[in-house]
Amino acid sequence: MTKRRCPHGDYEQQNGELYCPVHTVELDAPSEAPAEPSPEPTVETTAAVCWNCGIEAASPDNTRCARCNRDLVDVPLRLRFDSGKTIDVPRGESIRIGRDPKWSPHWQLVEQWGKVSRRHASVFHDEQRRGWITGETTTNGTWINGREIPPGQATLLSEGDEIRLGKDFRAVIGYPNGGGHGNR
């Protein structure tokens, strides 16, 4: 037998009484059947849409676009240096390149290059999967494909661009599996 409850919720019928002795209110009538549990919310998985050509993937499990063969997952911006070392910059993040260990976590890559300034440049990978470089005010400049860029001005990078810091330190911009924007 289901018992009556106080509408305030802190008293349950004990001996057939119709009123709550604590709140002096009528007890609620017992429900005829227990309430059905609410159904579990359904999570609908949707297929990714290719950032490059706009086509929806055939299945949520696809990781590459069927039309252009680009990755459907986040792809980092990659700097490949002449030394063979690489730095991946995840989408929405930036890195700093320079010889100052307090300013750049990658200072060891450039410490032997005297023409690279202590605080030389920053590379940013934005939410639209585009890469940008901003050179600091330096003695030896920041260059893209042989053209010096003005200090403090963010400049769009494209896959295959060559960055030069100072006289000799070079890196090439790329995206693993061809996954970036910014092609000119």
Buried (B, 14 or more C-beta within 10 A) or exposed (E): EEEBBBEEEEBEBEEEEEBBEEEEEEBBEEEEEEEEEEEEEEEEEEBBEBBBEEBBBEEEEBEBBBEEEBBBEEBBBBBBBEEEEBBBBEBEEBBBBBBBEEBBEBBEBBBEBEBBBBBBBBBBBBEEBBBBBBBBEBEBBBBBEEEEBEEEEEBBBBBEBEBBBBEEBBBBBBBEEBBBBBEE
